[in-house]
Amino acid sequence: MENIIYNELMIRGYNVDVGVVEIRDDSKNRKQLEVDFVCNLGDKRYYIQSALNLETREKTIQEERPLMNINDNFKKIIVVKDNIKHWYTEEGILVIGIQEFLLNQDSLDL
C-alpha cells in the first residue's frame, strides 16, 4: 500500500521523502519515529501515514504518534486500506480510505 501511495504522490507532482521525528520519553530517552511520507509541492506540505486499518484506539494512537510530535501546522493525514468516508481524529488528523485518496485529486485538501 505504501508503494501505491508513493506512486500516486509522485504522479501528482509532489517531492516525497521519509520523515523522522525524534521524541523523548519521561526518562529523557530519545526515540525516533518514522513518518511514512513528507510531501512537498510549492508552499504545500503534507505528512502522511499509511495504515491497513485503525480498528482500535490503540492502533489509532500508534499511527498518530509520529504526526502529533511534528511541531508545525501543515496537514497530517492517515491513509487506510478500508473504503471509508473520510473523518478527522480528535487531534485534527484526516483519516481517508485508499480509494478516495486515489480517485479524488483534491483528497489531500479535504
N, CA, C and O of each residue as an XYZ file, in Angstrom:
440
protein
N       0.812     -1.178      0.000
C       0.000      0.000      0.000
C       0.869      1.260      0.000
O       0.521      2.263     -0.623
N       1.997      1.198      0.702
C       2.890      2.365      0.709
C       3.391      2.682     -0.700
O       3.512      3.850     -1.068
N       3.680      1.650     -1.484
C       4.139      1.880     -2.858
C       3.061      2.565     -3.694
O       3.360      3.453     -4.493
N       1.817      2.154     -3.508
C       0.717      2.770     -4.244
C       0.596      4.250     -3.877
O       0.453      5.105     -4.751
N       0.654      4.538     -2.593
C       0.556      5.934     -2.137
C       1.725      6.741     -2.681
O       1.538      7.846     -3.190
N       2.929      6.191     -2.575
C       4.121      6.884     -3.084
C       3.986      7.187     -4.573
O       4.233      8.314     -5.003
N       3.593      6.183     -5.361
C       3.455      6.393     -6.802
C       2.420      7.456     -7.123
O       2.635      8.280     -8.012
N       1.301      7.449     -6.414
C       0.258      8.446     -6.658
C       0.757      9.848     -6.320
O       0.478     10.798     -7.052
N       1.481      9.984     -5.236
C       2.027     11.294     -4.864
C       3.020     11.787     -5.919
O       3.038     12.975     -6.242
N       3.838     10.892     -6.452
C       4.792     11.271     -7.493
C       4.058     11.691     -8.769
O       4.437     12.671     -9.411
N       3.007     10.950     -9.133
C       2.212     11.308    -10.313
C       1.601     12.698    -10.143
O       1.502     13.458    -11.107
N       1.193     13.026     -8.923
C       0.596     14.341     -8.647
C       1.642     15.452     -8.583
O       1.292     16.621     -8.421
N       2.908     15.102     -8.709
C       3.961     16.104     -8.779
C       4.635     16.464     -7.474
O       5.414     17.416     -7.433
N       4.362     15.735     -6.410
C       4.966     16.038     -5.114
C       6.403     15.544     -5.035
O       6.761     14.537     -5.647
N       7.212     16.254     -4.286
C       8.511     15.748     -3.851
C       8.229     14.959     -2.585
O       7.632     15.486     -1.647
N       8.650     13.705     -2.546
C       8.272     12.817     -1.444
C       9.523     12.311     -0.736
O      10.459     11.815     -1.362
N       9.514     12.451      0.582
C      10.602     11.951      1.417
C      10.021     11.171      2.581
O       8.828     11.267      2.869
N      10.868     10.396      3.250
C      10.508      9.752      4.507
C      10.943     10.694      5.613
O      12.018     11.289      5.538
N      10.123     10.832      6.630
C      10.463     11.721      7.732
C      10.812     10.957      8.990
O      10.376      9.822      9.183
N      11.599     11.583      9.842
C      11.949     11.017     11.144
C      11.675     12.078     12.196
O      12.097     13.228     12.068
N      10.956     11.670     13.243
C      10.641     12.569     14.344
C      11.320     12.018     15.582
O      11.171     10.839     15.906
N      12.056     12.857     16.268
C      12.712     12.426     17.497
C      11.871     12.878     18.686
O      11.491     14.044     18.789
N      11.587     11.930     19.583
C      10.829     12.266     20.779
C      11.617     11.831     22.002
O      12.540     11.021     21.918
N      11.232     12.383     23.131
C      11.835     11.993     24.407
C      10.738     11.491     25.318
O       9.682     12.112     25.439
N      10.995     10.359     25.962
C      10.001      9.838     26.893
C      10.240     10.432     28.281
O      11.083     11.314     28.443
N       9.508      9.957     29.268
C       9.576     10.516     30.619
C      10.967     10.432     31.235
O      11.332     11.284     32.045
N      11.742      9.431     30.869
C      13.080      9.276     31.440
C      14.153      9.944     30.577
O      15.340      9.653     30.722
N      13.728     10.845     29.675
C      14.632     11.626     28.809
C      15.362     10.777     27.780
O      16.341     11.232     27.186
N      14.899      9.546     27.559
C      15.467      8.727     26.497
C      14.949      9.223     25.156
O      13.784      9.600     25.030
N      15.812      9.220     24.169
C      15.414      9.648     22.834
C      14.960      8.451     22.019
O      15.526      7.362     22.101
N      13.918      8.687     21.230
C      13.390      7.638     20.361
C      13.034      8.278     19.037
O      12.534      9.402     18.997
N      13.290      7.561     17.946
C      12.959      8.078     16.627
C      11.740      7.345     16.079
O      11.669      6.117     16.104
N      10.785      8.127     15.584
C       9.590      7.585     14.952
C       9.602      7.978     13.486
O      10.041      9.072     13.132
N       9.117      7.077     12.633
C       9.114      7.343     11.202
C       7.768      7.916     10.755
O       6.706      7.451     11.168
N       7.843      8.924      9.914
C       6.676      9.421      9.195
C       6.809      8.860      7.786
O       7.812      9.092      7.112
N       5.796      8.122      7.343
C       5.906      7.409      6.074
C       6.227      8.330      4.904
O       7.100      8.022      4.092
N       5.521      9.469      4.813
C       5.731     10.382      3.690
C       5.689     11.827      4.152
O       4.792     12.229      4.893
N       6.666     12.600      3.706
C       6.639     14.060      3.820
C       6.577     14.554      2.385
O       7.514     14.364      1.610
N       5.464     15.189      2.038
C       5.195     15.560      0.646
C       5.220     17.074      0.501
O       4.569     17.785      1.267
N       5.961     17.561     -0.469
C       6.078     18.991     -0.716
C       5.763     19.306     -2.168
O       6.199     18.607     -3.083
N       4.997     20.373     -2.360
C       4.696     20.883     -3.693
C       4.475     22.386     -3.532
O       3.450     22.819     -3.005
N       5.447     23.178     -3.992
C       5.354     24.618     -3.793
C       5.336     24.936     -2.305
O       6.213     24.504     -1.557
N       4.318     25.705     -1.877
C       4.227     26.057     -0.465
C       3.372     25.078      0.336
O       3.076     25.333      1.503
N       2.969     23.961     -0.276
C       2.164     22.955      0.405
C       3.056     21.852      0.952
O       4.034     21.448      0.323
N       2.696     21.379      2.133
C       3.386     20.239      2.740
C       2.346     19.384      3.447
O       1.449     19.897      4.117
N       2.480     18.079      3.289
C       1.596     17.130      3.954
C       2.455     16.046      4.595
O       3.477     15.635      4.046
N       2.017     15.593      5.768
C       2.629     14.453      6.436
C       1.623     13.315      6.355
O       0.478     13.462      6.783
N       2.049     12.178      5.805
C       1.112     11.080      5.563
C       1.633      9.788      6.182
O       2.791      9.413      6.003
N       0.741      9.116      6.918
C       0.996      7.784      7.442
C       0.123      6.806      6.668
O      -1.005      7.134      6.299
N       0.634      5.624      6.424
C      -0.113      4.550      5.777
C      -0.405      3.479      6.819
O       0.495      3.032      7.531
N      -1.683      3.066      6.906
C      -2.072      2.032      7.872
C      -3.116      1.133      7.233
O      -4.000      1.616      6.526
N      -3.025     -0.161      7.471
C      -4.034     -1.057      6.915
C      -5.409     -0.738      7.483
O      -6.399     -0.718      6.752
N      -5.469     -0.489      8.793
C      -6.742     -0.125      9.417
C      -6.472      0.554     10.751
O      -5.345      0.562     11.247
N      -7.517      1.116     11.315
C      -7.450      1.721     12.646
C      -8.554      1.098     13.493
O      -9.442      1.794     13.984
N      -8.486     -0.226     13.657
C      -9.555     -0.973     14.322
C      -9.732     -0.607     15.793
O     -10.844     -0.658     16.319
N      -8.645     -0.242     16.450
C      -8.731      0.059     17.881
C      -8.179      1.452     18.154
O      -7.457      2.020     17.334
N      -8.522      1.985     19.298
C      -7.996      3.296     19.708
C      -6.475      3.224     19.856
O      -5.775      4.190     19.552
N      -5.968      2.089     20.320
C      -4.525      1.932     20.489
C      -3.801      2.016     19.146
O      -2.737      2.627     19.044
N      -4.381      1.398     18.119
C      -3.781      1.455     16.784
C      -3.821      2.876     16.236
O      -2.864      3.328     15.605
N      -4.923      3.582     16.474
C      -5.026      4.974     16.041
C      -3.955      5.820     16.722
O      -3.292      6.627     16.070
N      -3.786      5.640     18.018
C      -2.762      6.384     18.767
C      -1.373      6.068     18.227
O      -0.545      6.968     18.088
N      -1.108      4.792     17.919
C       0.195      4.387     17.375
C       0.482      5.105     16.060
O       1.598      5.577     15.847
N      -0.503      5.192     15.184
C      -0.308      5.850     13.893
C      -0.243      7.369     14.027
O       0.453      8.027     13.254
N      -0.957      7.929     14.995
C      -0.956      9.376     15.211
C       0.328      9.874     15.870
O       0.731     11.019     15.665
N       0.955      9.030     16.646
C       2.077      9.460     17.493
C       3.167     10.229     16.749
O       3.537     11.318     17.189
N       3.701      9.705     15.632
C       4.734     10.496     14.955
C       4.191     11.819     14.429
O       4.891     12.832     14.454
N       2.955     11.815     13.954
C       2.372     13.044     13.411
C       2.158     14.086     14.504
O       2.355     15.279     14.271
N       1.762     13.649     15.678
C       1.491     14.575     16.773
C       2.771     15.219     17.328
O       2.711     16.234     18.022
N       3.912     14.625     17.018
C       5.180     15.168     17.511
C       5.878     16.057     16.490
O       7.050     16.394     16.657
N       5.164     16.438     15.436
C       5.682     17.396     14.463
C       5.159     18.758     14.851
O       3.950     18.962     14.957
N       6.062     19.682     15.061
C       5.682     20.987     15.602
C       5.499     22.041     14.524
O       6.145     23.088     14.552
N       4.621     21.762     13.580
C       4.220     22.802     12.637
C       2.737     22.604     12.337
O       2.112     21.681     12.859
N       2.188     23.454     11.512
C       0.752     23.413     11.262
C       0.381     22.867      9.893
O      -0.735     23.095      9.424
N       1.297     22.147      9.235
C       0.955     21.542      7.963
C       0.029     20.346      8.209
O       0.016     19.765      9.294
N      -0.730     20.000      7.194
C      -1.767     18.974      7.316
C      -1.159     17.595      7.540
O      -0.145     17.230      6.946
N      -1.816     16.846      8.418
C      -1.399     15.498      8.760
C      -2.524     14.535      8.376
O      -3.695     14.786      8.659
N      -2.144     13.420      7.720
C      -3.120     12.520      7.112
C      -2.734     11.067      7.386
O      -1.555     10.711      7.366
N      -3.748     10.233      7.643
C      -3.549      8.785      7.716
C      -4.396      8.172      6.607
O      -5.605      8.398      6.546
N      -3.756      7.390      5.726
C      -4.459      6.695      4.651
C      -4.611      5.236      5.069
O      -3.627      4.569      5.390
N      -5.864      4.738      5.064
C      -6.142      3.358      5.460
C      -6.637      2.551      4.272
O      -7.120      3.111      3.287
N      -6.516      1.240      4.369
C      -6.913      0.356      3.283
C      -8.428      0.297      3.109
O      -8.917      0.106      1.995
N      -9.161      0.458      4.185
C     -10.612      0.322      4.147
C     -11.260      1.401      3.282
O     -10.751      2.518      3.176
N     -12.381      1.053      2.671
C     -13.168      2.012      1.911
C     -14.105      2.716      2.894
O     -15.191      2.221      3.194
N     -13.669      3.877      3.391
C     -14.415      4.591      4.430
C     -14.711      6.009      3.969
O     -14.103      6.521      3.029
N     -15.658      6.625      4.652
C     -15.884      8.058      4.470
C     -14.825      8.763      5.306
O     -14.611      8.407      6.465
N     -14.168      9.751      4.732
C     -13.085     10.416      5.468
C     -13.629     11.062      6.742
O     -14.792     11.459      6.814
N     -12.759     11.154      7.737
C     -13.112     11.752      9.017
C     -11.849     12.313      9.664
O     -10.737     12.053      9.205
N     -12.031     13.075     10.722
C     -10.911     13.663     11.447
C     -10.842     13.084     12.856
O     -11.866     12.894     13.512
N      -9.630     12.808     13.310
C      -9.436     12.346     14.680
C      -9.622     13.523     15.630
O      -9.742     14.669     15.198
N      -9.646     13.232     16.912
C      -9.763     14.277     17.935
C      -8.607     15.268     17.849
O      -8.743     16.419     18.264
N      -7.483     14.833     17.318
C      -6.299     15.682     17.203
C      -6.259     16.450     15.884
O      -5.303     17.183     15.630
N      -7.275     16.294     15.048
C      -7.345     17.038     13.802
C      -6.636     16.387     12.616
O      -6.347     17.055     11.623
N      -6.359     15.110     12.714
C      -5.690     14.390     11.631
C      -6.747     13.788     10.713
O      -7.676     13.126     11.174
N      -6.599     14.020      9.414
C      -7.522     13.466      8.430
C      -7.261     11.974      8.259
O      -6.123     11.554      8.052
N      -8.329     11.174      8.348
C      -8.244      9.741      8.064
C      -9.068      9.518      6.800
O     -10.248      9.863      6.746
N      -8.429      8.934      5.781
C      -9.071      8.766      4.483
C      -8.783      7.371      3.950
O      -7.701      6.828      4.175
N      -9.741      6.792      3.248
C      -9.556      5.480      2.636
C      -8.709      5.584      1.375
O      -8.669      6.627      0.723
N      -8.044      4.506      1.047
C      -7.153      4.497     -0.113
C      -7.910      4.784     -1.404
O      -7.377      5.454     -2.289
N      -9.144      4.291     -1.532
C      -9.904      4.540     -2.762
C     -10.186      6.021     -2.951
O      -9.981      6.561     -4.037
N     -10.656      6.680     -1.897
C     -10.932      8.112     -2.013
C      -9.647      8.884     -2.275
O      -9.639      9.833     -3.059
N      -8.572      8.487     -1.628
C      -7.279      9.130     -1.852
C      -6.868      9.041     -3.320
O      -6.418     10.026     -3.906
N      -7.026      7.858     -3.910
C      -6.592      7.656     -5.291
C      -7.520      8.303     -6.313
O      -7.054      8.828     -7.324
N      -8.810      8.271     -6.064
C      -9.777      8.719     -7.067
C     -10.092     10.208     -7.013
O     -10.600     10.765     -7.986
N      -9.801     10.855     -5.903
C     -10.096     12.279     -5.750
C      -8.781     13.059     -5.767
O      -8.011     12.999     -4.808
N      -8.528     13.778     -6.836
C      -7.282     14.549     -6.966
C      -7.118     15.584     -5.857
O      -5.997     15.996     -5.559
N      -8.229     16.011     -5.240
C      -8.182     17.005     -4.167
C      -8.263     16.374     -2.780
O      -8.533     17.071     -1.802
N      -8.036     15.075     -2.682
C      -8.244     14.357     -1.430
C      -7.352     14.858     -0.296
O      -7.741     14.753      0.868
N      -6.193     15.389     -0.590
C      -5.319     15.869      0.479
C      -5.812     17.170      1.078
O      -5.378     17.557      2.163
N      -6.704     17.843      0.395
C      -7.209     19.127      0.865
C      -8.628     19.052      1.423
O      -9.288     20.082      1.561
N      -9.110     17.843      1.748
C     -10.456     17.706      2.301
C     -10.562     18.356      3.661
O     -11.629     18.335      4.274
